[in-house]
Amino acid sequence: MERARCCLKCRKEGVRVADKNDRTADFVLGNKAADLWLYTSDACASDKVIPKKCRYTTGTSLMNDADSICELIEGANLIDLREEPRERIAMQKQALNRCIKFERKILRMLESKQYPGVNERKAAAWTKQILTVRYMCAAWHGKDKERAAHLGMDARRR
């Protein structure tokens, strides 16, 4: 990864931009999102967590949400903020919205008697992972909005 070449302030703060050759090597948020996807895959494959009768609907929905979060985060990371700030920030916002939706689904499953495998402990572990992704994504989104405004590339103007 290389440091941004935009201004002295960015270099002092250690702002990093994606390297065109290896964009995901040090992308911690992408790794956390992939961990969430893997955890969700394991949970949805277990009869103890998602009963077979609900696997097609609920399991598929959870897997699609986790996959969507990963795709949006990785996709936003591949977009250069200096070239397309509006698209990058929009993808980050979509990822945040999907995280909130995913978290609500887990809480609903906890409240439901239809999913006895989603107990307090399982829901807490799942929620911790989704909140980690959500808070990291929110911080990234906020910093990118500030950087775009600082560089004179307000996302609304494009």
C-alpha positions in Angstrom: 0.0 0.0 0.0 1.2 3.5 -0.7 0.5 6.7 1.0 -1.8 9.2 -0.6 -0.1 11.9 -2.7 -2.9 14.4 -2.3 -1.5 16.8 0.3 1.0 17.2 3.1 -1.8 16.9 5.7 -2.9 13.5 4.3 0.7 12.3 4.3 1.3 13.4 7.9 -2.0 11.6 9.0 -0.9 8.5 7.2 -3.9 8.3 4.9 -3.6 5.3 2.7 -5.0 4.6 -0.7 -5.5 1.3 -2.4 -2.5 0.1 -4.4 -3.6 -1.0 -7.9 -1.6 -4.2 -7.7 -2.6 -5.5 -4.2 -5.7 -3.7 -2.9 -6.8 -6.2 -0.3 -3.6 -7.3 1.4 -3.9 -5.0 4.4 -7.6 -4.3 4.2 -8.7 -5.2 7.8 -12.4 -4.3 7.2 -12.5 -6.7 4.2 -11.0 -9.4 6.4 -13.6 -8.8 9.2 -16.4 -8.9 6.6 -15.0 -12.2 5.3 -14.9 -13.5 8.8 -18.6 -12.5 9.3 -19.5 -14.4 6.0 -17.6 -17.5 7.2 -19.3 -17.4 10.6 -22.7 -17.0 8.9 -21.9 -19.9 6.6 -21.1 -22.2 9.4 -24.1 -21.1 11.4 -26.5 -21.6 8.5 -25.1 -25.0 7.7 -25.8 -26.2 11.3 -29.2 -27.9 12.0 -28.8 -26.7 15.6 -28.8 -23.1 14.6 -31.0 -22.9 11.5 -33.5 -25.8 11.4 -33.7 -27.6 8.0 -37.3 -26.3 7.4 -36.0 -22.7 7.6 -32.6 -23.2 5.9 -33.8 -22.3 2.4 -35.5 -19.0 3.4 -33.7 -17.8 6.5 -30.3 -19.4 5.8 -30.3 -18.2 2.2 -31.3 -14.7 3.3 -28.5 -14.5 5.9 -25.9 -15.8 3.5 -27.0 -13.3 0.8 -26.8 -10.4 3.3 -23.3 -11.4 4.5 -22.2 -11.9 0.9 -23.7 -8.5 -0.1 -21.8 -6.8 2.8 -18.6 -8.3 1.6 -19.2 -7.4 -2.0 -20.0 -3.8 -1.2 -17.0 -3.3 1.1 -14.6 -4.9 -1.3 -16.1 -3.0 -4.2 -15.8 0.3 -2.5 -12.2 -0.5 -1.6 -11.4 -1.0 -5.3 -12.7 2.5 -6.2 -10.3 5.3 -6.0 -11.7 8.1 -3.9 -10.1 10.8 -6.1 -11.7 9.4 -9.2 -15.2 8.4 -8.1 -16.0 9.7 -4.6 -19.7 9.6 -5.0 -19.8 5.9 -6.0 -17.4 4.8 -3.3 -19.2 6.7 -0.5 -22.6 5.3 -1.8 -21.3 1.7 -1.7 -20.0 2.3 1.9 -23.4 3.6 2.9 -25.1 0.6 1.3 -22.8 -1.7 3.3 -23.7 0.1 6.5 -27.4 -0.3 5.8 -27.0 -4.0 5.1 -25.1 -4.4 8.4 -28.1 -2.8 10.3 -30.5 -5.0 8.4 -28.4 -8.1 9.2 -28.2 -7.2 12.9 -32.0 -6.8 13.1 -32.5 -10.2 11.6 -30.2 -11.8 14.2 -32.2 -10.0 17.0 -35.5 -11.2 15.5 -34.2 -14.8 15.4 -33.2 -14.5 19.0 -36.7 -13.4 20.0 -38.3 -16.2 17.9 -39.0 -19.6 19.3 -38.6 -21.0 15.7 -34.7 -20.8 16.1 -33.8 -22.4 19.4 -30.2 -22.6 18.3 -29.9 -18.8 18.2 -29.5 -18.4 22.0 -28.1 -15.4 23.9 -24.6 -16.6 23.4 -24.8 -17.3 19.7 -26.7 -14.0 19.1 -24.0 -12.1 21.1 -21.2 -13.6 19.1 -22.9 -13.0 15.8 -23.9 -9.4 16.8 -20.3 -8.7 17.9 -19.0 -9.6 14.5 -21.6 -7.6 12.6 -21.0 -4.6 14.9 -17.3 -4.8 14.3 -17.9 -4.6 10.6 -20.5 -1.9 10.9 -18.4 0.4 13.2 -15.3 -0.1 11.1 -17.3 0.7 7.9 -18.8 3.8 9.6 -15.4 5.1 10.5 -14.1 4.5 7.0 -17.2 6.1 5.5 -16.8 9.2 7.7 -13.1 9.6 6.9 -13.7 9.2 3.2 -16.4 11.9 3.3 -14.0 14.2 5.1 -11.2 13.5 2.6 -13.5 14.0 -0.3 -14.6 17.4 1.1 -11.0 18.3 1.9 -9.9 17.5 -1.6 -12.7 19.5 -3.1 -14.5 16.5 -4.4 -17.8 16.7 -2.5 -19.7 13.6 -3.4 -22.9 15.6 -4.0 -21.3 17.7 -6.7 -20.6 14.9 -9.1 
